[in-house]
């Protein structure tokens, strides 16, 4: 589905060598024009623990990249200011984790962050429709949130297609099991922000892997000719 939204490839730091978080981030995203994806899990909303605002804050001085923070937590409202203070630039919460999405959106925007809303695979995409005019990004999970390295759920592309048809100017993110082998399906559905963990960090050439996926979004999402794609 052709649209005009710019592509972004976001390596998920959950898949990197966590003992060398800053070096790994800069290995794949050395520029201020790059994006990194930080998964925050609380062991309650999802059955895993990762990191919180202190780790984000420690990483911030070492990375020039845009920080896209995905909150897989209960009560995301309580972490908005902490994440803003830590240097997060996009705060994405789960629609399933709040009872007052409009108030949370306002809280995030008041903290000078962009706002995204995510949906789990079992959540209907139309739960996002009342809020799409007020957010910067919609995230469609293509695995069950909580752990990296899961198999991509292709049937979630129907949600992406529905969002793109309804919201041609919205950034649509997908997260889970995505790499060069299935990026074309994702790009054709209309997603333009692509989270990729294992496929990037386990690649022999991570930057080339990212470029391959960006080219797919440019071709199948933006309708560009091969000659106009980002060079390999």
Secondary structure, DSSP 8 states (H G I E B T S, - for coil): -------EEEEEGGGS-GGGHHHHHHHH--STT-EEEEEEEBSSSSS-B---HHHHHHHHTT--SEEEEEEESS-GGGGHHHHHHHT-SEEEEEGGG-S-HHHHHHHHHHTT-EEEEEE-TTS-GGGSGGGTTT-SEEEEESS-TT-SS----GGGHHHHHHHHHH-TTSEEEEESS-STTTHHHHHHHT--EEEESHHHHTSSSHHHHHHHHHHHIIIIIS---GGGS---
